Amino acid sequence: MYRPEVVVNRDGRVLIPAQVRRELGLTPGAALVLSVEDGRVVMESRAQLAARIRREVAEAWHGESGVSPVDELFAERRAEAAAEEGQ
């Protein structure tokens, strides 16, 4: 596994090695979202972040299979609103 070492310069900048940029398809001007997870800096594109969130939600989903969590949430909210109107 390739694990290049990088240095933070006095301005706080880090140069991503060319091999890593090529592997990730990063081009000049590419925007990355940074987060800190368990003491690690994680950089990912918005598309990667959205895909990861979708995966994590799908893995955590315990509702009926084939039912969208969003649709289920809407149904719950509608039922609550209907119950409040009936009181």
Secondary structure by P-SEA (a helix, b strand, c coil): cbbbbbbbcccccccccaaaaaaacccccbbbbbbbcccbbbbbcaaaaaaaaaaaaaaaccccccccaaaaaaaaaaaaaaaaaac
